[in-house]
Amino acid sequence: AAQSVNAFRWSEIRKLVKLTVEQERFVGILEGWLKGDGLAIPSFGPGGRNGYFGIGHRKSIENWGEDKERIIYWVCQAFHHRTCELRLKALKQDFILTPRETKVLKAMGQGLSDPMICGIVNARLESVRSTIQSLMRKMGVSDRASLILRGTACGLIER
């Protein structure tokens, strides 16, 4: 993806670049796990902060039309730009999180649902949701996606 400006199908990777043995092994594992094709979306940001989105599913996404793929491409690009914006704001971490807030934030970054997070932090759903509201206030964001992006930008969530 680092060598492409356009989105491409995972099945096209061997046509675009010669894979190392390790990369070939990874693609083989991916092909075994996914029954359909996936979509690779490069994204570009300020200061050379380029990124990559890989979208795949155990069900086929091969029948997505060009229009839908174009929309997904631009959503990913907008998401990456917001990440870069929050990263620039987050150079100074001006908040302190409790251990529970940190666990909840990391779990959110892994894409876990609120009920799943309850099991991780051993708390009721209302408590988890209250913790998320506290995180948003402390980190200066107003929605869950920006909370995850800011956590990533601050290094609190692994990429």
Buried (B, 14 or more C-beta within 10 A) or exposed (E): BEEBEEBBBBEEBEEEEEBEEEEEEEBEEBBEEBEBBBBBBBBEBEEEBEBEBEBBEEEEBEEBEEEEBEEBBEEBBEBBBBBBBBBEBBEEEEBEBEEBBBBBBBBBBEEBEBEEBBEBBEBEEEBBBEBBEBBBEBBBBEEEEBBBBBBBBBEBBEE
